[in-house]
């Protein structure tokens, strides 16, 4: 009977579950933040590449000469 009482009153199990849930939520937030940042950086570099291509073509780039 004492093991049943101890099992019902101990808080180690629920605490471990709470930590696991918090860890899972933190991981999800990190993945979303990294994905969003990566998408924004990709968009920024793609935009810069387009602008450089336009500037290169407008400046007569590629003639290779002096």
C-alpha positions in Angstrom: 0.0 0.0 0.0 2.8 2.4 0.7 4.1 2.1 -2.9 0.7 3.1 -4.2 0.5 6.1 -1.9 4.1 7.1 -2.9 3.3 6.7 -6.6 0.2 8.9 -6.3 1.9 11.6 -4.3 5.2 11.8 -6.1 5.5 14.6 -8.6 8.5 13.4 -10.6 6.5 11.9 -13.5 4.3 14.9 -14.2 7.3 17.3 -13.8 9.2 15.3 -16.5 6.2 15.4 -18.8 5.9 19.2 -18.3 9.5 19.6 -19.1 9.1 17.5 -22.2 6.2 19.6 -23.4 8.1 22.8 -22.8 11.1 21.5 -24.7 8.9 20.5 -27.6 7.3 23.9 -27.7 10.7 25.6 -27.6 11.9 23.4 -30.4 8.9 24.3 -32.5 9.4 28.0 -31.9 13.1 27.7 -32.9 12.3 25.9 -36.1 9.6 28.4 -37.1 12.0 31.3 -36.3 14.9 29.8 -38.2 12.6 29.0 -41.2 11.2 32.5 -41.3 14.7 34.1 -41.0 16.0 31.8 -43.8 13.1 32.7 -46.1 13.6 36.4 -45.5 17.3 36.2 -46.1 16.7 34.2 -49.3 14.2 36.8 -50.5 16.6 39.6 -49.7 19.6 38.0 -51.6 17.3 37.1 -54.5 16.2 40.8 -54.8 19.8 42.0 -54.6 20.8 39.6 -57.3 18.1 40.9 -59.6 19.1 44.5 -59.0 22.7 43.7 -59.7 21.8 41.9 -62.9 19.9 45.0 -64.0 22.7 47.3 -63.1 25.2 45.0 -64.9 23.2 45.0 -68.1 22.5 48.8 -67.9 26.2 49.5 -67.4 27.3 47.5 -70.4 28.9 44.8 -68.3 30.4 41.8 -70.0 32.3 43.7 -72.7 35.4 42.6 -70.9 37.6 45.4 -72.1 39.5 48.5 -71.2 
